[in-house]
Amino acid sequence: MGPPSVIRSLAVALFTTMLAGGCTDSTSTREPGDFGDTGALLNGGFNDTGVEGFAGQAVPTNWRYLFGQANFGDSSRLFCFTTGQCGVAGVTDRFGDIASASDSFGFVTTSNFLEDMDFDDSVDSVVVIRSGIASDTFDIPGSDSLEAARITFDYAFLTSRNSPATHQDSALVRVVAEGDTLPLLKVTTSDLQPGGTLSPLPGGCGQDSMTTVTTTYSLCTGWLAETVSVSPLRGKRASLEIVVDEVGGDTDQATALLFNNVKLEGAPAR
């Protein structure tokens, strides 16, 4: 997987080729204003918290945890405790120093947490190496309805990782549709290093303690906007997945992806 700039370039090239259809007629090119929200994905704040995860967090009822989930029972709790793959994601209006002025937003993090995992009335220290969530399935209208389709979202990438040569912690956003997988974004801790593809905010993004363990996010971006064509998936039922991974043995340095304003947009067929 290449850096975000490469993914965007490939997506734009694919999108332009599909719209042009091999012709040079300028009428075949749509302006961004021709796209409208299809309403298939949650496009506002993440205000509902009906699905329980770990570390006292929860996500909206139209999302689910990809890995261990607190209300799935003892086996799921044991899976999280023994493998480090846990549902640590939720809803907030502030994460460290990153905030939203108008609404809440979602986050997925590999922050460790403290919780009684085996119901023995003692607090366990849980080490997290992977966390992820997925949206409920949604239909991407077919080519008879849409000339083109794209997913847009805002995101911020935060990490406490300062050793990119040996630790490639990452955040991945992808669409999974009936056996096909289309990556929308992949960012790594090395992208925030000097010469990387992302520009870190001066001074970092402060501390966050939402998961009961305090993490200092020394490297981070502000809010960024992303738009990627999903036209090849028209006519399929899909789900949006967000996964954050830690790599390497030093698992006390968390990484997080914040996201908001997720939309499936389409340009009507004509």
C-alpha positions as CSV (number, residue, x, y, z in Angstrom):
1,M,0.0,0.0,0.0
2,G,1.4,3.4,-0.9
3,P,1.1,6.7,0.9
4,P,-2.1,8.7,0.8
5,S,-0.9,10.9,-2.1
6,V,-0.3,7.8,-4.3
7,I,-3.7,6.3,-3.4
8,R,-5.4,9.6,-4.2
9,S,-3.5,9.8,-7.5
10,L,-4.5,6.3,-8.5
11,A,-8.1,6.9,-7.5
12,V,-8.3,10.2,-9.5
13,A,-6.8,8.5,-12.6
14,L,-9.3,5.6,-12.4
15,F,-12.1,8.0,-11.8
16,T,-11.2,10.2,-14.7
17,T,-10.8,7.2,-17.0
18,M,-14.3,5.9,-16.1
19,L,-16.0,9.2,-16.6
20,A,-14.2,9.9,-19.9
21,G,-15.1,6.6,-21.4
22,G,-12.2,6.9,-23.9
23,C,-13.7,10.1,-25.3
24,T,-12.3,13.7,-25.4
25,D,-15.8,15.4,-25.3
26,S,-15.6,17.9,-22.4
27,T,-19.3,17.2,-21.6
28,S,-18.3,13.7,-20.2
29,T,-16.4,15.3,-17.3
30,R,-18.4,16.1,-14.2
31,E,-17.7,18.9,-11.8
32,P,-17.6,18.2,-8.1
33,G,-20.9,20.0,-7.6
34,D,-22.7,17.3,-9.6
35,F,-22.1,14.8,-6.8
36,G,-24.7,14.5,-4.1
37,D,-25.0,12.6,-0.8
38,T,-26.8,9.3,-1.3
39,G,-27.6,9.0,2.4
40,A,-26.2,5.5,2.5
41,L,-23.6,6.3,5.2
42,L,-23.8,8.2,8.4
43,N,-22.8,11.8,7.4
44,G,-23.1,13.8,10.5
45,G,-21.7,13.5,14.0
46,F,-21.4,10.2,15.8
47,N,-24.0,10.9,18.5
48,D,-25.5,7.5,19.2
49,T,-23.5,5.0,21.4
50,G,-25.6,1.8,21.4
51,V,-22.9,-0.8,20.8
52,E,-20.5,-1.4,23.7
53,G,-16.8,-1.9,23.3
54,F,-14.0,-2.0,25.8
55,A,-12.5,0.7,28.0
56,G,-15.9,2.2,28.6
57,Q,-16.4,3.1,25.0
58,A,-19.3,2.6,22.5
59,V,-20.1,3.2,18.9
60,P,-23.3,4.0,17.1
61,T,-25.8,1.2,16.4
62,N,-25.1,1.2,12.7
63,W,-21.4,0.3,13.4
64,R,-19.9,-2.8,14.9
65,Y,-16.5,-3.9,16.4
66,L,-14.4,-6.0,14.2
67,F,-12.5,-7.7,17.0
68,G,-13.2,-8.4,20.7
69,Q,-16.4,-6.7,21.8
70,A,-17.4,-6.4,25.5
71,N,-21.0,-7.4,25.1
72,F,-20.2,-10.5,23.0
73,G,-19.6,-12.6,26.2
74,D,-16.7,-14.2,27.9
75,S,-15.1,-15.7,24.8
76,S,-14.8,-12.3,23.2
77,R,-13.3,-10.8,26.3
78,L,-10.7,-13.6,26.5
79,F,-9.9,-13.2,22.8
80,C,-9.1,-9.5,23.4
81,F,-7.2,-10.2,26.6
82,T,-5.0,-12.9,25.1
83,T,-4.4,-11.6,21.6
84,G,-4.5,-7.8,22.0
85,Q,-7.1,-7.5,19.3
86,C,-9.9,-5.5,20.9
87,G,-12.7,-3.2,20.2
88,V,-11.4,0.1,21.5
89,A,-13.3,2.8,19.6
90,G,-16.0,5.3,20.5
91,V,-17.5,8.7,20.1
92,T,-16.3,12.0,21.5
93,D,-16.1,15.7,20.7
94,R,-12.5,15.9,21.8
95,F,-9.5,13.5,21.6
96,G,-6.3,14.9,23.0
97,D,-6.1,18.5,21.6
98,I,-8.3,17.6,18.5
99,A,-11.8,18.8,18.7
100,S,-14.9,19.3,16.6
101,A,-16.7,22.7,16.9
102,S,-20.0,21.5,15.6
103,D,-20.6,17.8,16.5
104,S,-19.1,14.6,17.8
105,F,-16.8,12.3,15.8
106,G,-15.6,8.7,15.9
107,F,-12.2,7.4,16.9
108,V,-10.4,4.0,16.7
109,T,-7.3,3.6,18.9
110,T,-4.8,1.0,20.1
111,S,-4.5,2.6,23.5
112,N,-4.1,0.1,26.3
113,F,-6.8,0.1,29.0
114,L,-7.6,-1.2,32.5
115,E,-10.6,-3.4,33.0
116,D,-11.7,-6.5,34.9
117,M,-11.6,-9.0,31.9
118,D,-12.2,-12.2,33.8
119,F,-14.7,-11.0,36.4
120,D,-12.5,-11.8,39.4
121,D,-13.0,-8.3,40.9
122,S,-9.4,-7.3,40.0
123,V,-8.3,-4.8,37.4
124,D,-6.4,-6.2,34.4
125,S,-3.9,-4.3,32.3
126,V,-4.9,-5.0,28.7
127,V,-2.3,-4.5,25.9
128,V,-3.9,-3.6,22.6
129,I,-2.2,-4.2,19.3
130,R,-5.2,-4.0,16.9
131,S,-8.5,-2.3,17.0
132,G,-11.2,-1.8,14.3
133,I,-14.8,-1.1,13.5
134,A,-17.1,-1.6,10.5
135,S,-20.2,0.1,9.3
136,D,-23.4,-1.8,8.7
137,T,-23.7,-2.9,5.1
138,F,-25.0,-0.4,2.6
139,D,-25.9,-0.6,-1.1
140,I,-23.8,1.3,-3.6
141,P,-26.3,2.1,-6.4
142,G,-25.6,0.5,-9.8
143,S,-24.4,2.2,-13.0
144,D,-28.0,2.5,-14.2
145,S,-28.5,5.0,-11.3
146,L,-25.0,6.5,-10.9
147,E,-22.5,7.6,-13.4
148,A,-19.9,7.7,-10.7
149,A,-19.6,7.1,-6.9
150,R,-17.2,8.2,-4.3
151,I,-16.7,8.2,-0.5
152,T,-15.7,11.3,1.3
153,F,-14.6,11.7,4.9
154,D,-12.6,13.8,7.3
155,Y,-9.8,12.2,9.4
156,A,-6.9,13.0,11.8
157,F,-4.1,10.6,12.5
158,L,-2.3,10.6,15.9
159,T,0.5,8.5,17.3
160,S,2.8,8.3,20.2
161,R,5.2,6.2,18.1
162,N,8.6,7.9,17.5
163,S,10.5,4.9,16.0
164,P,9.2,4.5,12.4
165,A,12.2,2.5,11.2
166,T,11.2,-0.4,13.4
167,H,7.6,0.3,14.1
168,Q,5.1,0.9,11.2
169,D,2.0,1.5,13.2
170,S,-0.8,2.3,10.7
171,A,-4.5,3.2,10.2
172,L,-6.4,1.8,7.3
173,V,-9.8,2.7,5.8
174,R,-11.2,0.4,3.2
175,V,-14.5,-0.7,1.6
176,V,-15.3,-4.4,1.5
177,A,-18.0,-5.3,-1.1
178,E,-19.0,-8.9,-1.9
179,G,-15.4,-10.2,-2.0
180,D,-13.8,-7.1,-3.3
181,T,-11.7,-4.8,-1.2
182,L,-10.9,-1.2,-2.1
183,P,-8.5,0.7,0.1
184,L,-9.5,4.4,0.6
185,L,-6.6,5.5,2.9
186,K,-3.6,4.0,4.6
187,V,-1.3,6.2,6.8
188,T,1.7,5.1,8.9
189,T,3.7,6.6,11.7
190,S,6.6,7.1,9.2
191,D,4.3,9.4,7.2
192,L,4.6,11.9,10.1
193,Q,8.4,11.9,10.1
194,P,10.5,14.6,8.3
195,G,10.1,14.0,4.6
196,G,6.9,12.0,5.1
197,T,3.6,12.6,3.2
198,L,1.8,14.2,6.1
199,S,2.6,17.5,7.9
200,P,2.5,17.0,11.7
201,L,1.1,19.8,13.9
202,P,3.7,21.7,15.9
203,G,3.8,20.5,19.4
204,G,1.7,17.4,18.9
205,C,-1.8,16.8,20.0
206,G,-1.5,16.5,23.8
207,Q,-2.7,13.8,26.1
208,D,-5.9,11.6,26.1
209,S,-7.2,9.4,28.9
210,M,-10.5,8.2,27.5
211,T,-9.5,4.6,27.7
212,T,-8.4,4.8,31.3
213,V,-4.7,4.8,30.3
214,T,-3.1,8.2,29.5
215,T,-1.4,8.5,26.1
216,T,0.7,11.5,24.9
217,Y,0.2,11.8,21.1
218,S,3.4,13.5,20.2
219,L,2.9,13.3,16.4
220,C,-0.4,14.1,14.7
221,T,-2.2,15.8,11.9
222,G,-5.1,18.2,12.1
223,W,-8.3,17.4,10.3
224,L,-7.8,16.4,6.7
225,A,-10.3,15.7,3.9
226,E,-10.2,12.6,1.8
227,T,-12.2,11.7,-1.4
228,V,-11.8,8.4,-3.2
229,S,-13.7,6.9,-6.1
230,V,-15.7,3.7,-5.5
231,S,-17.2,3.6,-9.0
232,P,-15.9,0.1,-9.6
233,L,-18.1,-1.1,-6.7
234,R,-21.4,0.2,-8.1
235,G,-24.2,-2.2,-7.8
236,K,-22.7,-4.0,-4.8
237,R,-23.5,-4.3,-1.1
238,A,-20.6,-2.9,1.0
239,S,-19.2,-2.1,4.4
240,L,-16.7,0.5,5.5
241,E,-13.9,-0.7,7.8
242,I,-11.5,1.2,9.9
243,V,-8.5,-0.7,11.4
244,V,-5.6,0.6,13.5
245,D,-2.6,-1.6,13.9
246,E,0.6,-1.5,16.1
247,V,3.7,-3.3,14.8
248,G,6.6,-4.4,16.8
249,G,7.2,-5.4,20.4
250,D,6.9,-2.0,22.1
251,T,3.1,-1.9,22.6
252,D,2.8,1.0,25.0
253,Q,2.8,3.6,22.3
254,A,-0.7,4.0,20.9
255,T,-1.9,5.1,17.5
256,A,-5.4,6.5,16.7
257,L,-7.5,7.5,13.7
258,L,-10.3,10.1,14.2
259,F,-13.0,10.3,11.5
260,N,-16.1,12.3,10.7
261,N,-18.5,13.4,8.0
262,V,-18.5,10.0,6.2
263,K,-20.5,10.1,3.0
264,L,-21.3,8.0,0.0
265,E,-21.8,10.5,-2.8
266,G,-23.0,9.8,-6.3
267,A,-23.3,11.6,-9.7
268,P,-26.6,10.6,-11.3
269,A,-26.6,8.7,-14.5
270,R,-27.8,10.7,-17.5
